[in-house]
Amino acid sequence: MKIMSILTVDHYLVTHASKAGDVQWNFEKFLVDRHGQVVGRYSSQVTPSDGELIKAIDQALAAKAH
């Protein structure tokens, strides 16, 4: 898998994702589904090539759009 771009976290995402706790570091990652819902949250120590993250992205992409 090749990462083509990096998305910035906007105010909406930070506001809604923070319900699971404060953002600990600016490199914390959030996986957002097609509906804008946070479906995964990963620490700054998880790299973009981490197997767990890639699996979660693949699952989110495979989910049917409603």
NORWO-V715332 format. One record per residue. N is the residue number from 1. RES is the residue in one small letter. NEAR is the number of other ideal C-beta (glycine too) atoms within 8 Angstrom. Layout:
# NORWO-V715332
n->(N & N)
res->(RES & RES)
near->(NEAR & NEAR)
This chain:
# NORWO-V715332
n->(1 & 2 & 3 & 4 & 5 & 6 & 7 & 8 & 9 & 10 & 11 & 12 & 13 & 14 & 15 & 16 & 17 & 18 & 19 & 20 & 21 & 22 & 23 & 24 & 25 & 26 & 27 & 28 & 29 & 30 & 31 & 32 & 33 & 34 & 35 & 36 & 37 & 38 & 39 & 40 & 41 & 42 & 43 & 44 & 45 & 46 & 47 & 48 & 49 & 50 & 51 & 52 & 53 & 54 & 55 & 56 & 57 & 58 & 59 & 60 & 61 & 62 & 63 & 64 & 65 & 66)
res->(m & k & i & m & s & i & l & t & v & d & h & y & l & v & t & h & a & s & k & a & g & d & v & q & w & n & f & e & k & f & l & v & d & r & h & g & q & v & v & g & r & y & s & s & q & v & t & p & s & d & g & e & l & i & k & a & i & d & q & a & l & a & a & k & a & h)
near->(5 & 3 & 7 & 3 & 4 & 4 & 4 & 4 & 7 & 6 & 5 & 7 & 11 & 10 & 7 & 9 & 12 & 9 & 5 & 6 & 5 & 4 & 8 & 7 & 7 & 5 & 5 & 11 & 12 & 11 & 13 & 8 & 9 & 7 & 5 & 6 & 7 & 11 & 8 & 10 & 9 & 11 & 8 & 9 & 4 & 9 & 6 & 6 & 7 & 9 & 5 & 8 & 15 & 10 & 8 & 11 & 10 & 8 & 8 & 12 & 6 & 5 & 8 & 3 & 4 & 4)
